[in-house]
Amino acid sequence: ILEGEGEQPAVVVHIGTNDIDKKRDEVLQGEFREVGDKLKSMTSKVIISELLPVPRANQSRNRILQMNRWLEKWCKGKGFNFLGRWNQFWGRWDQYKQDGLHLG
């Protein structure tokens, strides 16, 4: 992915919510750590985008918010940039497809 992108390519990772109800927090956090470690070995500029609100996920909202808090803290510890965009999407359900999950 990063070959030929220059000396200091920036990589932005957008994390979706597909697995938020399927996997325990510890499993998801382990997967994030694995991806982060791989990217850190390839580039010095990693930007992690927080999980966005999902209109149809009322019961998952608190879990998404908790995971975002963990992600932000983890990013700071790893030297990654954290891109918080919750407020830009919260209540803006017109930006989502009819499935209430994917951006339109």
Buried (B, 14 or more C-beta within 10 A) or exposed (E): EEEEEEEEBEBEBEBEBEEBEEEEEEEBBEEBEEBBEEBBEBBEBBBBBBBBBBBEBEEBBEBBBEBBEBBBEBBEEBEBEBBEBEEEBEEEEEEBEEEEBEEE
